[in-house]
Amino acid sequence: MSTIKLGNPAVVGLAGFGLTTLLLQFHNLGWCGLGPVVAMGFIFGGLTQLIAGFLEQKTGNNFGFAAFTTYGAFWIGLGVIWILNYFNVYTSSTTDVGFYLIAFTLLTLIFLAATLFIHKAMTITFATLSVGFILLDLVHFGFPELKTLAAIILIVCAMSAWYMLAGIVLNDVAGREILKMGKSYMKKG
């Protein structure tokens, strides 16, 4: 049996998820342009989360595998939509993007249900992501006044992801629990 300690791929997946989510909300609030979001969407949100997901699969973590690869694909897909729109190739309307978001909203709700068996920090992250997606769905289907509220909720989501990242890293290097994740809402079995 191997005694080699492996790194937890969730740390880079959560870092990429949190950073790209945060940057997109800065853009949605009008604080920055789309350039940094596209760049980080392809690299840190997209590629890094895909890699983290594939590594989660090797550890046997189906949730991490599914979630990180799903959101990695989300960011790459969104980046492709933005690039295609920019160059007027297969342009997507606001409602086209809305349908894209609805599909990911539905996947997120499945993940939210699964988080009830993991821990409170994960549930908070996916609950805020679910609410944020629903609000962005509504933004794309005629309720633009909800954009600021969606951005604020998704900033909380990004910070929640980074809280889990900080907990994994700090708890590991300290050799004790510094940041608590909270017990699951539902018991397994």
C-alpha positions as CSV (number, residue, x, y, z in Angstrom):
1,M,0.0,0.0,0.0
2,S,1.3,3.4,-0.9
3,T,2.1,6.0,1.7
4,I,2.6,8.8,-0.7
5,K,0.4,11.8,0.1
6,L,-1.3,13.2,-3.0
7,G,-2.5,16.8,-3.4
8,N,-6.2,17.5,-3.4
9,P,-7.2,18.6,-6.9
10,A,-10.2,20.5,-5.5
11,V,-7.9,23.4,-4.4
12,V,-7.1,24.5,-8.0
13,G,-10.6,23.7,-9.2
14,L,-12.1,25.9,-6.4
15,A,-9.5,28.6,-7.1
16,G,-10.4,28.7,-10.8
17,F,-14.1,28.6,-10.2
18,G,-14.0,31.3,-7.6
19,L,-11.7,33.6,-9.5
20,T,-13.6,33.4,-12.8
21,T,-17.0,33.8,-11.1
22,L,-15.7,36.8,-9.2
23,L,-14.2,38.5,-12.4
24,L,-17.5,37.9,-14.3
25,Q,-19.4,39.6,-11.6
26,F,-17.0,42.5,-11.6
27,H,-17.8,42.8,-15.3
28,N,-21.5,42.5,-14.7
29,L,-21.3,45.3,-12.2
30,G,-19.4,47.5,-14.8
31,W,-16.2,47.5,-12.9
32,C,-14.0,45.8,-15.5
33,G,-14.1,44.9,-19.2
34,L,-14.7,41.5,-20.7
35,G,-11.1,40.8,-21.6
36,P,-9.8,39.5,-18.2
37,V,-13.0,37.4,-17.9
38,V,-12.5,35.8,-21.3
39,A,-8.8,35.1,-20.6
40,M,-9.4,33.6,-17.2
41,G,-12.5,31.8,-18.4
42,F,-10.5,29.8,-20.9
43,I,-7.5,29.2,-18.7
44,F,-8.3,29.2,-15.0
45,G,-12.1,28.7,-15.1
46,G,-12.0,26.3,-18.1
47,L,-8.8,24.4,-18.5
48,T,-7.8,24.3,-14.8
49,Q,-11.3,23.1,-13.7
50,L,-11.2,20.4,-16.4
51,I,-7.8,19.2,-15.1
52,A,-9.0,19.3,-11.5
53,G,-12.1,17.3,-12.5
54,F,-10.1,14.7,-14.3
55,L,-7.8,14.4,-11.3
56,E,-10.9,14.1,-9.0
57,Q,-12.0,11.2,-11.1
58,K,-8.7,9.4,-10.4
59,T,-9.3,9.8,-6.6
60,G,-12.8,8.3,-7.0
61,N,-14.7,11.5,-6.3
62,N,-17.6,11.4,-8.7
63,F,-19.0,14.7,-7.3
64,G,-15.7,16.6,-7.8
65,F,-15.2,14.9,-11.2
66,A,-18.7,15.9,-12.4
67,A,-18.7,19.4,-10.9
68,F,-15.3,20.6,-12.0
69,T,-15.5,19.2,-15.5
70,T,-19.0,20.6,-15.9
71,Y,-18.0,24.1,-14.9
72,G,-14.7,23.9,-16.8
73,A,-16.7,23.2,-19.9
74,F,-19.1,26.0,-18.9
75,W,-16.3,28.5,-18.9
76,I,-14.8,27.3,-22.1
77,G,-18.2,27.2,-23.8
78,L,-19.0,30.8,-22.6
79,G,-15.7,32.0,-23.8
80,V,-16.3,30.5,-27.2
81,I,-19.7,32.1,-27.4
82,W,-18.1,35.5,-26.6
83,I,-15.4,35.0,-29.2
84,L,-17.9,33.9,-31.9
85,N,-20.1,36.9,-31.1
86,Y,-17.1,39.3,-31.2
87,F,-16.1,38.0,-34.7
88,N,-19.8,37.8,-35.9
89,V,-19.6,34.0,-36.4
90,Y,-22.5,32.0,-35.2
91,T,-23.7,34.9,-33.1
92,S,-25.8,34.2,-30.0
93,S,-28.6,36.5,-28.9
94,T,-29.3,37.3,-25.3
95,T,-32.0,34.7,-25.2
96,D,-29.6,32.1,-26.8
97,V,-27.2,32.7,-24.0
98,G,-30.2,32.5,-21.6
99,F,-31.0,29.0,-22.8
100,Y,-27.3,28.1,-22.4
101,L,-27.6,29.3,-18.8
102,I,-30.8,27.5,-18.1
103,A,-29.1,24.2,-19.1
104,F,-26.3,24.9,-16.6
105,T,-28.9,26.0,-14.0
106,L,-30.6,22.6,-14.2
107,L,-27.2,20.8,-13.8
108,T,-26.4,23.0,-10.8
109,L,-29.7,22.1,-9.1
110,I,-28.7,18.4,-9.4
111,F,-25.3,19.2,-7.8
112,L,-27.0,21.3,-5.1
113,A,-29.1,18.3,-4.1
114,A,-25.9,16.2,-3.9
115,T,-24.2,18.8,-1.7
116,L,-26.8,18.2,1.1
117,F,-24.8,15.0,1.8
118,I,-21.3,16.7,1.7
119,H,-21.0,19.7,4.1
120,K,-22.6,23.1,4.7
121,A,-19.8,25.1,3.0
122,M,-20.4,23.1,-0.3
123,T,-24.2,23.5,0.1
124,I,-23.9,27.3,0.6
125,T,-21.6,27.5,-2.5
126,F,-24.1,25.6,-4.7
127,A,-27.2,27.3,-3.2
128,T,-25.8,30.7,-4.1
129,L,-24.7,29.4,-7.5
130,S,-28.2,28.1,-8.1
131,V,-29.8,31.4,-7.1
132,G,-27.3,33.3,-9.2
133,F,-27.9,31.2,-12.2
134,I,-31.7,31.6,-11.9
135,L,-31.4,35.3,-11.6
136,L,-29.1,35.4,-14.7
137,D,-31.6,33.3,-16.5
138,L,-34.2,35.9,-15.8
139,V,-31.8,38.7,-16.8
140,H,-31.5,37.1,-20.2
141,F,-35.2,36.7,-20.6
142,G,-36.3,40.3,-20.0
143,F,-35.5,41.2,-16.4
144,P,-32.2,43.1,-16.7
145,E,-32.8,44.9,-13.4
146,L,-31.9,41.6,-11.6
147,K,-28.3,41.7,-13.0
148,T,-26.9,43.6,-10.0
149,L,-28.6,41.2,-7.5
150,A,-27.3,38.2,-9.4
151,A,-23.8,39.7,-9.4
152,I,-23.8,40.2,-5.6
153,I,-25.1,36.7,-4.9
154,L,-22.5,35.2,-7.3
155,I,-19.7,37.2,-5.5
156,V,-20.9,35.5,-2.3
157,C,-20.7,32.2,-4.2
158,A,-17.1,32.9,-5.4
159,M,-16.1,33.8,-1.8
160,S,-17.8,30.6,-0.5
161,A,-15.7,28.5,-3.0
162,W,-12.6,30.3,-1.9
163,Y,-13.5,29.6,1.8
164,M,-13.5,25.9,0.9
165,L,-10.2,26.3,-0.9
166,A,-8.7,28.1,2.2
167,G,-10.1,25.4,4.5
168,I,-8.5,22.6,2.5
169,V,-5.1,24.4,2.3
170,L,-5.0,25.8,5.8
171,N,-6.3,22.7,7.5
172,D,-3.8,20.6,5.6
173,V,-0.7,22.7,6.3
174,A,-1.7,23.2,10.0
175,G,-2.5,19.6,10.5
176,R,-5.7,20.5,12.3
177,E,-9.1,22.1,11.5
178,I,-8.7,25.8,11.3
179,L,-11.7,26.5,9.0
180,K,-14.7,24.4,9.5
181,M,-16.8,23.2,6.6
182,G,-19.9,22.3,8.7
183,K,-21.7,19.0,8.9
184,S,-23.9,17.8,6.0
185,Y,-27.6,18.6,6.1
186,M,-28.4,15.0,5.3
187,K,-26.9,11.8,6.5
188,K,-25.6,9.2,4.0
189,G,-27.0,5.7,3.9
